[in-house]
Amino acid sequence: MVVYGAEGYGPAVAKGLRQATGVPTELVNHTSGTLLAKISAEAENPQWGVF
């Protein structure tokens, strides 16, 4: 599961998700503006599972 996180809470979310579900997680941590631009660019092919 790819987690897009900003504002410093991403690591805790990714860790909590991994611990609660056992699903491997990957964190992409940037500013919210950068992540929103990335999501927009990936519109037809999203690379994230949680934002």
PDB file of N, H, CA, C and O in Angstrom:
ATOM      1  N   MET A   1       0.856  -1.152   0.000  1.00  0.00           N
ATOM      2  CA  MET A   1       0.000   0.000   0.000  1.00  0.00           C
ATOM      3  C   MET A   1       0.906   1.219   0.000  1.00  0.00           C
ATOM      4  O   MET A   1       1.819   1.323   0.819  1.00  0.00           O
ATOM      5  N   VAL A   2       0.656   2.125  -0.905  1.00  0.00           N
ATOM      6  H   VAL A   2      -0.086   2.040  -1.570  1.00  0.00           H
ATOM      7  CA  VAL A   2       1.426   3.363  -0.960  1.00  0.00           C
ATOM      8  C   VAL A   2       0.637   4.442  -0.230  1.00  0.00           C
ATOM      9  O   VAL A   2      -0.522   4.711  -0.547  1.00  0.00           O
ATOM     10  N   VAL A   3       1.288   5.050   0.748  1.00  0.00           N
ATOM     11  H   VAL A   3       2.229   4.832   1.005  1.00  0.00           H
ATOM     12  CA  VAL A   3       0.683   6.104   1.552  1.00  0.00           C
ATOM     13  C   VAL A   3       1.329   7.426   1.157  1.00  0.00           C
ATOM     14  O   VAL A   3       2.545   7.577   1.269  1.00  0.00           O
ATOM     15  N   TYR A   4       0.527   8.383   0.696  1.00  0.00           N
ATOM     16  H   TYR A   4      -0.461   8.260   0.605  1.00  0.00           H
ATOM     17  CA  TYR A   4       1.009   9.729   0.443  1.00  0.00           C
ATOM     18  C   TYR A   4       0.741  10.528   1.709  1.00  0.00           C
ATOM     19  O   TYR A   4      -0.406  10.633   2.142  1.00  0.00           O
ATOM     20  N   GLY A   5       1.775  11.087   2.301  1.00  0.00           N
ATOM     21  H   GLY A   5       2.707  11.001   1.949  1.00  0.00           H
ATOM     22  CA  GLY A   5       1.607  11.821   3.545  1.00  0.00           C
ATOM     23  C   GLY A   5       2.307  13.157   3.526  1.00  0.00           C
ATOM     24  O   GLY A   5       3.354  13.322   2.898  1.00  0.00           O
ATOM     25  N   ALA A   6       1.708  14.120   4.232  1.00  0.00           N
ATOM     26  H   ALA A   6       0.858  13.986   4.741  1.00  0.00           H
ATOM     27  CA  ALA A   6       2.271  15.457   4.376  1.00  0.00           C
ATOM     28  C   ALA A   6       2.074  15.907   5.819  1.00  0.00           C
ATOM     29  O   ALA A   6       1.398  15.240   6.603  1.00  0.00           O
ATOM     30  N   GLU A   7       2.646  16.998   6.145  1.00  0.00           N
ATOM     31  H   GLU A   7       3.195  17.540   5.509  1.00  0.00           H
ATOM     32  CA  GLU A   7       2.456  17.618   7.455  1.00  0.00           C
ATOM     33  C   GLU A   7       3.005  16.781   8.610  1.00  0.00           C
ATOM     34  O   GLU A   7       2.653  17.033   9.763  1.00  0.00           O
ATOM     35  N   GLY A   8       3.845  15.806   8.336  1.00  0.00           N
ATOM     36  H   GLY A   8       4.130  15.601   7.400  1.00  0.00           H
ATOM     37  CA  GLY A   8       4.521  15.071   9.393  1.00  0.00           C
ATOM     38  C   GLY A   8       3.783  13.877   9.976  1.00  0.00           C
ATOM     39  O   GLY A   8       4.356  13.150  10.788  1.00  0.00           O
ATOM     40  N   TYR A   9       2.541  13.651   9.595  1.00  0.00           N
ATOM     41  H   TYR A   9       2.075  14.241   8.935  1.00  0.00           H
ATOM     42  CA  TYR A   9       1.802  12.524  10.170  1.00  0.00           C
ATOM     43  C   TYR A   9       1.911  11.251   9.333  1.00  0.00           C
ATOM     44  O   TYR A   9       1.457  10.195   9.774  1.00  0.00           O
ATOM     45  N   GLY A  10       2.491  11.319   8.156  1.00  0.00           N
ATOM     46  H   GLY A  10       2.860  12.177   7.798  1.00  0.00           H
ATOM     47  CA  GLY A  10       2.607  10.176   7.257  1.00  0.00           C
ATOM     48  C   GLY A  10       3.282   8.954   7.862  1.00  0.00           C
ATOM     49  O   GLY A  10       2.768   7.845   7.719  1.00  0.00           O
ATOM     50  N   PRO A  11       4.430   9.125   8.539  1.00  0.00           N
ATOM     51  CA  PRO A  11       5.086   7.951   9.112  1.00  0.00           C
ATOM     52  C   PRO A  11       4.205   7.204  10.123  1.00  0.00           C
ATOM     53  O   PRO A  11       4.196   5.974  10.150  1.00  0.00           O
ATOM     54  N   ALA A  12       3.477   7.938  10.941  1.00  0.00           N
ATOM     55  H   ALA A  12       3.484   8.938  10.920  1.00  0.00           H
ATOM     56  CA  ALA A  12       2.603   7.288  11.931  1.00  0.00           C
ATOM     57  C   ALA A  12       1.448   6.558  11.251  1.00  0.00           C
ATOM     58  O   ALA A  12       1.069   5.465  11.669  1.00  0.00           O
ATOM     59  N   VAL A  13       0.890   7.164  10.202  1.00  0.00           N
ATOM     60  H   VAL A  13       1.198   8.052   9.862  1.00  0.00           H
ATOM     61  CA  VAL A  13      -0.209   6.529   9.475  1.00  0.00           C
ATOM     62  C   VAL A  13       0.272   5.246   8.807  1.00  0.00           C
ATOM     63  O   VAL A  13      -0.380   4.207   8.909  1.00  0.00           O
ATOM     64  N   ALA A  14       1.414   5.319   8.123  1.00  0.00           N
ATOM     65  H   ALA A  14       1.943   6.163   8.040  1.00  0.00           H
ATOM     66  CA  ALA A  14       1.949   4.141   7.435  1.00  0.00           C
ATOM     67  C   ALA A  14       2.265   3.026   8.432  1.00  0.00           C
ATOM     68  O   ALA A  14       1.953   1.862   8.183  1.00  0.00           O
ATOM     69  N   LYS A  15       2.874   3.378   9.544  1.00  0.00           N
ATOM     70  H   LYS A  15       3.127   4.324   9.746  1.00  0.00           H
ATOM     71  CA  LYS A  15       3.210   2.382  10.562  1.00  0.00           C
ATOM     72  C   LYS A  15       1.943   1.763  11.166  1.00  0.00           C
ATOM     73  O   LYS A  15       1.867   0.546  11.338  1.00  0.00           O
ATOM     74  N   GLY A  16       0.960   2.595  11.484  1.00  0.00           N
ATOM     75  H   GLY A  16       1.023   3.584  11.344  1.00  0.00           H
ATOM     76  CA  GLY A  16      -0.296   2.102  12.051  1.00  0.00           C
ATOM     77  C   GLY A  16      -1.039   1.194  11.091  1.00  0.00           C
ATOM     78  O   GLY A  16      -1.584   0.165  11.492  1.00  0.00           O
ATOM     79  N   LEU A  17      -1.060   1.574   9.829  1.00  0.00           N
ATOM     80  H   LEU A  17      -0.618   2.410   9.503  1.00  0.00           H
ATOM     81  CA  LEU A  17      -1.713   0.739   8.814  1.00  0.00           C
ATOM     82  C   LEU A  17      -1.023  -0.614   8.698  1.00  0.00           C
ATOM     83  O   LEU A  17      -1.677  -1.654   8.632  1.00  0.00           O
ATOM     84  N   ARG A  18       0.304  -0.586   8.672  1.00  0.00           N
ATOM     85  H   ARG A  18       0.836   0.259   8.725  1.00  0.00           H
ATOM     86  CA  ARG A  18       1.086  -1.822   8.564  1.00  0.00           C
ATOM     87  C   ARG A  18       0.849  -2.718   9.784  1.00  0.00           C
ATOM     88  O   ARG A  18       0.682  -3.930   9.645  1.00  0.00           O
ATOM     89  N   GLN A  19       0.836  -2.123  10.971  1.00  0.00           N
ATOM     90  H   GLN A  19       0.973  -1.139  11.085  1.00  0.00           H
ATOM     91  CA  GLN A  19       0.635  -2.905  12.194  1.00  0.00           C
ATOM     92  C   GLN A  19      -0.792  -3.451  12.288  1.00  0.00           C
ATOM     93  O   GLN A  19      -0.991  -4.583  12.729  1.00  0.00           O
ATOM     94  N   ALA A  20      -1.768  -2.669  11.883  1.00  0.00           N
ATOM     95  H   ALA A  20      -1.606  -1.749  11.525  1.00  0.00           H
ATOM     96  CA  ALA A  20      -3.165  -3.082  12.007  1.00  0.00           C
ATOM     97  C   ALA A  20      -3.577  -4.127  10.983  1.00  0.00           C
ATOM     98  O   ALA A  20      -4.430  -4.971  11.257  1.00  0.00           O
ATOM     99  N   THR A  21      -2.966  -4.070   9.795  1.00  0.00           N
ATOM    100  H   THR A  21      -2.273  -3.385   9.572  1.00  0.00           H
ATOM    101  CA  THR A  21      -3.423  -4.948   8.716  1.00  0.00           C
ATOM    102  C   THR A  21      -2.395  -5.979   8.272  1.00  0.00           C
ATOM    103  O   THR A  21      -2.751  -6.994   7.673  1.00  0.00           O
ATOM    104  N   GLY A  22      -1.123  -5.726   8.563  1.00  0.00           N
ATOM    105  H   GLY A  22      -0.834  -4.902   9.050  1.00  0.00           H
ATOM    106  CA  GLY A  22      -0.063  -6.597   8.074  1.00  0.00           C
ATOM    107  C   GLY A  22       0.298  -6.341   6.619  1.00  0.00           C
ATOM    108  O   GLY A  22       1.150  -7.030   6.057  1.00  0.00           O
ATOM    109  N   VAL A  23      -0.348  -5.349   6.004  1.00  0.00           N
ATOM    110  H   VAL A  23      -1.040  -4.790   6.460  1.00  0.00           H
ATOM    111  CA  VAL A  23      -0.082  -5.011   4.610  1.00  0.00           C
ATOM    112  C   VAL A  23       1.207  -4.193   4.534  1.00  0.00           C
ATOM    113  O   VAL A  23       1.344  -3.196   5.244  1.00  0.00           O
ATOM    114  N   PRO A  24       2.145  -4.594   3.693  1.00  0.00           N
ATOM    115  CA  PRO A  24       3.363  -3.792   3.530  1.00  0.00           C
ATOM    116  C   PRO A  24       2.997  -2.388   3.041  1.00  0.00           C
ATOM    117  O   PRO A  24       2.137  -2.228   2.175  1.00  0.00           O
ATOM    118  N   THR A  25       3.650  -1.388   3.599  1.00  0.00           N
ATOM    119  H   THR A  25       4.349  -1.517   4.303  1.00  0.00           H
ATOM    120  CA  THR A  25       3.367  -0.009   3.217  1.00  0.00           C
ATOM    121  C   THR A  25       4.637   0.691   2.759  1.00  0.00           C
ATOM    122  O   THR A  25       5.743   0.386   3.206  1.00  0.00           O
ATOM    123  N   GLU A  26       4.440   1.635   1.857  1.00  0.00           N
ATOM    124  H   GLU A  26       3.541   1.883   1.494  1.00  0.00           H
ATOM    125  CA  GLU A  26       5.521   2.498   1.385  1.00  0.00           C
ATOM    126  C   GLU A  26       5.035   3.928   1.572  1.00  0.00           C
ATOM    127  O   GLU A  26       3.924   4.262   1.161  1.00  0.00           O
ATOM    128  N   LEU A  27       5.845   4.768   2.181  1.00  0.00           N
ATOM    129  H   LEU A  27       6.748   4.496   2.516  1.00  0.00           H
ATOM    130  CA  LEU A  27       5.474   6.150   2.439  1.00  0.00           C
ATOM    131  C   LEU A  27       6.125   7.067   1.418  1.00  0.00           C
ATOM    132  O   LEU A  27       7.332   7.005   1.186  1.00  0.00           O
ATOM    133  N   VAL A  28       5.309   7.918   0.812  1.00  0.00           N
ATOM    134  H   VAL A  28       4.328   7.968   1.000  1.00  0.00           H
ATOM    135  CA  VAL A  28       5.790   9.004  -0.034  1.00  0.00           C
ATOM    136  C   VAL A  28       5.441  10.271   0.736  1.00  0.00           C
ATOM    137  O   VAL A  28       4.269  10.634   0.839  1.00  0.00           O
ATOM    138  N   ASN A  29       6.451  10.944   1.274  1.00  0.00           N
ATOM    139  H   ASN A  29       7.403  10.649   1.190  1.00  0.00           H
ATOM    140  CA  ASN A  29       6.256  12.075   2.172  1.00  0.00           C
ATOM    141  C   ASN A  29       6.747  13.354   1.501  1.00  0.00           C
ATOM    142  O   ASN A  29       7.941  13.512   1.247  1.00  0.00           O
ATOM    143  N   HIS A  30       5.816  14.265   1.217  1.00  0.00           N
ATOM    144  H   HIS A  30       4.846  14.137   1.424  1.00  0.00           H
ATOM    145  CA  HIS A  30       6.129  15.555   0.594  1.00  0.00           C
ATOM    146  C   HIS A  30       5.203  16.605   1.194  1.00  0.00           C
ATOM    147  O   HIS A  30       4.422  16.312   2.099  1.00  0.00           O
ATOM    148  N   THR A  31       5.295  17.818   0.689  1.00  0.00           N
ATOM    149  H   THR A  31       5.929  18.056  -0.046  1.00  0.00           H
ATOM    150  CA  THR A  31       4.345  18.845   1.100  1.00  0.00           C
ATOM    151  C   THR A  31       2.985  18.535   0.487  1.00  0.00           C
ATOM    152  O   THR A  31       2.898  17.798  -0.494  1.00  0.00           O
ATOM    153  N   SER A  32       1.936  19.090   1.057  1.00  0.00           N
ATOM    154  H   SER A  32       2.007  19.689   1.854  1.00  0.00           H
ATOM    155  CA  SER A  32       0.591  18.806   0.550  1.00  0.00           C
ATOM    156  C   SER A  32       0.423  19.292  -0.888  1.00  0.00           C
ATOM    157  O   SER A  32      -0.230  18.617  -1.683  1.00  0.00           O
ATOM    158  N   GLY A  33       0.992  20.441  -1.242  1.00  0.00           N
ATOM    159  H   GLY A  33       1.523  20.989  -0.595  1.00  0.00           H
ATOM    160  CA  GLY A  33       0.896  20.943  -2.605  1.00  0.00           C
ATOM    161  C   GLY A  33       1.561  20.017  -3.607  1.00  0.00           C
ATOM    162  O   GLY A  33       1.022  19.769  -4.685  1.00  0.00           O
ATOM    163  N   THR A  34       2.725  19.510  -3.253  1.00  0.00           N
ATOM    164  H   THR A  34       3.162  19.711  -2.377  1.00  0.00           H
ATOM    165  CA  THR A  34       3.439  18.576  -4.121  1.00  0.00           C
ATOM    166  C   THR A  34       2.636  17.294  -4.304  1.00  0.00           C
ATOM    167  O   THR A  34       2.541  16.770  -5.414  1.00  0.00           O
ATOM    168  N   LEU A  35       2.063  16.792  -3.223  1.00  0.00           N
ATOM    169  H   LEU A  35       2.140  17.217  -2.322  1.00  0.00           H
ATOM    170  CA  LEU A  35       1.269  15.560  -3.312  1.00  0.00           C
ATOM    171  C   LEU A  35      -0.008  15.768  -4.127  1.00  0.00           C
ATOM    172  O   LEU A  35      -0.396  14.891  -4.899  1.00  0.00           O
ATOM    173  N   LEU A  36      -0.653  16.901  -3.966  1.00  0.00           N
ATOM    174  H   LEU A  36      -0.337  17.613  -3.339  1.00  0.00           H
ATOM    175  CA  LEU A  36      -1.855  17.159  -4.759  1.00  0.00           C
ATOM    176  C   LEU A  36      -1.518  17.261  -6.246  1.00  0.00           C
ATOM    177  O   LEU A  36      -2.285  16.788  -7.084  1.00  0.00           O
ATOM    178  N   ALA A  37      -0.389  17.867  -6.579  1.00  0.00           N
ATOM    179  H   ALA A  37       0.234  18.251  -5.898  1.00  0.00           H
ATOM    180  CA  ALA A  37       0.051  17.926  -7.976  1.00  0.00           C
ATOM    181  C   ALA A  37       0.355  16.526  -8.492  1.00  0.00           C
ATOM    182  O   ALA A  37       0.031  16.198  -9.633  1.00  0.00           O
ATOM    183  N   LYS A  38       0.975  15.701  -7.654  1.00  0.00           N
ATOM    184  H   LYS A  38       1.237  15.967  -6.727  1.00  0.00           H
ATOM    185  CA  LYS A  38       1.300  14.325  -8.042  1.00  0.00           C
ATOM    186  C   LYS A  38       0.018  13.518  -8.278  1.00  0.00           C
ATOM    187  O   LYS A  38      -0.071  12.768  -9.251  1.00  0.00           O
ATOM    188  N   ILE A  39      -0.962  13.667  -7.400  1.00  0.00           N
ATOM    189  H   ILE A  39      -0.889  14.276  -6.610  1.00  0.00           H
ATOM    190  CA  ILE A  39      -2.241  12.974  -7.559  1.00  0.00           C
ATOM    191  C   ILE A  39      -2.927  13.419  -8.849  1.00  0.00           C
ATOM    192  O   ILE A  39      -3.468  12.594  -9.586  1.00  0.00           O
ATOM    193  N   SER A  40      -2.904  14.698  -9.112  1.00  0.00           N
ATOM    194  H   SER A  40      -2.465  15.367  -8.514  1.00  0.00           H
ATOM    195  CA  SER A  40      -3.513  15.223 -10.337  1.00  0.00           C
ATOM    196  C   SER A  40      -2.821  14.657 -11.575  1.00  0.00           C
ATOM    197  O   SER A  40      -3.487  14.283 -12.541  1.00  0.00           O
ATOM    198  N   ALA A  41      -1.511  14.593 -11.551  1.00  0.00           N
ATOM    199  H   ALA A  41      -0.971  14.897 -10.767  1.00  0.00           H
ATOM    200  CA  ALA A  41      -0.751  14.072 -12.684  1.00  0.00           C
ATOM    201  C   ALA A  41      -1.001  12.575 -12.892  1.00  0.00           C
ATOM    202  O   ALA A  41      -0.885  12.071 -14.009  1.00  0.00           O
ATOM    203  N   GLU A  42      -1.342  11.873 -11.816  1.00  0.00           N
ATOM    204  H   GLU A  42      -1.436  12.282 -10.908  1.00  0.00           H
ATOM    205  CA  GLU A  42      -1.581  10.425 -11.883  1.00  0.00           C
ATOM    206  C   GLU A  42      -3.061  10.093 -12.092  1.00  0.00           C
ATOM    207  O   GLU A  42      -3.472   8.955 -11.865  1.00  0.00           O
ATOM    208  N   ALA A  43      -3.846  11.048 -12.510  1.00  0.00           N
ATOM    209  H   ALA A  43      -3.512  11.973 -12.694  1.00  0.00           H
ATOM    210  CA  ALA A  43      -5.308  10.903 -12.567  1.00  0.00           C
ATOM    211  C   ALA A  43      -5.774   9.602 -13.219  1.00  0.00           C
ATOM    212  O   ALA A  43      -6.685   8.952 -12.706  1.00  0.00           O
ATOM    213  N   GLU A  44      -5.177   9.221 -14.316  1.00  0.00           N
ATOM    214  H   GLU A  44      -4.437   9.750 -14.733  1.00  0.00           H
ATOM    215  CA  GLU A  44      -5.596   8.013 -15.029  1.00  0.00           C
ATOM    216  C   GLU A  44      -4.875   6.751 -14.545  1.00  0.00           C
ATOM    217  O   GLU A  44      -5.253   5.636 -14.905  1.00  0.00           O
ATOM    218  N   ASN A  45      -3.845   6.936 -13.734  1.00  0.00           N
ATOM    219  H   ASN A  45      -3.538   7.842 -13.442  1.00  0.00           H
ATOM    220  CA  ASN A  45      -3.054   5.808 -13.251  1.00  0.00           C
ATOM    221  C   ASN A  45      -2.564   6.093 -11.831  1.00  0.00           C
ATOM    222  O   ASN A  45      -1.365   6.278 -11.622  1.00  0.00           O
ATOM    223  N   PRO A  46      -3.471   6.132 -10.854  1.00  0.00           N
ATOM    224  CA  PRO A  46      -3.072   6.470  -9.490  1.00  0.00           C
ATOM    225  C   PRO A  46      -2.044   5.492  -8.928  1.00  0.00           C
ATOM    226  O   PRO A  46      -2.136   4.281  -9.129  1.00  0.00           O
ATOM    227  N   GLN A  47      -1.074   6.045  -8.224  1.00  0.00           N
ATOM    228  H   GLN A  47      -0.999   7.028  -8.061  1.00  0.00           H
ATOM    229  CA  GLN A  47      -0.006   5.241  -7.624  1.00  0.00           C
ATOM    230  C   GLN A  47      -0.138   5.131  -6.123  1.00  0.00           C
ATOM    231  O   GLN A  47       0.706   4.516  -5.470  1.00  0.00           O
ATOM    232  N   TRP A  48      -1.187   5.717  -5.561  1.00  0.00           N
ATOM    233  H   TRP A  48      -1.872   6.216  -6.091  1.00  0.00           H
ATOM    234  CA  TRP A  48      -1.353   5.772  -4.113  1.00  0.00           C
ATOM    235  C   TRP A  48      -2.586   4.985  -3.671  1.00  0.00           C
ATOM    236  O   TRP A  48      -3.496   4.729  -4.460  1.00  0.00           O
ATOM    237  N   GLY A  49      -2.593   4.613  -2.411  1.00  0.00           N
ATOM    238  H   GLY A  49      -1.854   4.821  -1.770  1.00  0.00           H
ATOM    239  CA  GLY A  49      -3.727   3.904  -1.847  1.00  0.00           C
ATOM    240  C   GLY A  49      -4.371   4.707  -0.727  1.00  0.00           C
ATOM    241  O   GLY A  49      -5.574   4.590  -0.493  1.00  0.00           O
ATOM    242  N   VAL A  50      -3.582   5.524  -0.032  1.00  0.00           N
ATOM    243  H   VAL A  50      -2.605   5.620  -0.223  1.00  0.00           H
ATOM    244  CA  VAL A  50      -4.073   6.343   1.070  1.00  0.00           C
ATOM    245  C   VAL A  50      -3.404   7.695   0.959  1.00  0.00           C
ATOM    246  O   VAL A  50      -2.195   7.787   0.742  1.00  0.00           O
ATOM    247  N   PHE A  51      -4.202   8.754   1.109  1.00  0.00           N
ATOM    248  H   PHE A  51      -5.184   8.680   1.285  1.00  0.00           H
ATOM    249  CA  PHE A  51      -3.666  10.125   1.090  1.00  0.00           C
ATOM    250  C   PHE A  51      -4.087  10.812   2.347  1.00  0.00           C
ATOM    251  O   PHE A  51      -3.753  11.978   2.554  1.00  0.00           O
TER     252      PHE A  51
END
